Amino acid sequence: MNNNINGVSHNILSSAINNNQLTSPGKAHADFANMLKTAIGKVNEAQTASDKKTEQLATGQIDDLHDVMITAQKASITLETSVQIQRKVIDAYNEIMRMQV
């Protein structure tokens, strides 16, 4: 998850730097929204894959417990990472709101 987020944000930053242009607030908002949607989509995909493999194991369609456990652990780590990022963003927002102008 972290690599996906870093890759997306790196692409946005490098394209802005390479073009030597300032991004308008509307474009920055759209870029951030797209990056956020992509990251949430990746978390959802990991959770869905884990659910499918667990269901297949329970119904006897797969017998590879290791693969199911690895998929479940990846989904868990992805979700935990996104929760930690959410907490950091909220903390940063609260810190900015406490600043005196």
N, C-alpha and C positions, 0 to 999 in steps of 0.2 A: 504494500500500500504506500509506504513511504517513498519507494522508488518511483511509483506512478505519479504521485503528487509532485515530487521534485522534478521529474521529467517534464511534466506539463508546465509547471511554473518556470522552469528553465527555458522551455521553448517560447513562452510568452515574453520573458525578459530578453532573451537573445534576439528575438525578432524585433522588439522595440529598440534595442540598442543598435542592431545592424541597420535598421532603417533610419537611424538618427532623427526620429520623429518623437514628438511628445504625443502620448495617447490621450484622447479626450476622455473625460470622466464617464461618458456613456459607453465608449468602447471598452474601457477598463472594467466597468461594471459587467458588461456582456461577457468579456473574457473570463472574469472571475466566476460568473454564474455558470458558464460552460465547464470550467475546470471543476467546480464543485459538483455539478451534475455527473461528470465523468467519474469522479472519485466515489461518489455515492453509488453510482451504477456498478463500479468494481466491487464495492463492499456487498451489494445485493447479489451479484453474480457468485461471489465466494460463498455466501450463505445458502443460496439456492443449490449450488453444486454439492455442498455438504449435506443438505437435507435430502437430495436425490440419492446420494451414495448411501446414506444411513438407511433410507427406505429400502433401497435395493438389497442391502445387507440383511435387513429384517425379513424381507420376503424371500431370501435365498437366491436372488438373481446374481449376486456377487459373493464370493467367499474370501476375498482378500481384505482381511481386517486392517492390515497395515495401511493400505491405500485409503480406506475410509477414515482411519484415525488421523492420517496426515492431512487429508482434505478438511476434516473438522478442525484440526489445530490451525491450519492456514486461515480458515474463516474466523476463528476465535481471535487470532492475532490481528487480522485485518480490522475486525470490529473494535477491538480494544485500542488499536492505533487511532482509528477515527474518533473514538470517544475522547482520547487524550488530546487530540488536535482540537476538538470542539472546546474542551476545557481551557486550553491555552488561548484560543481565540476569544472566549468570553472573558478570561482574565485580562487580556490585552485591551479589550473594549472597555472593561470597567476601569482599568488604569488610565486610559485616555479620558474617560468621562470625569475622573477625579482631578485631572490637570486644571490648573488655573490659567486662564488666558489673560 
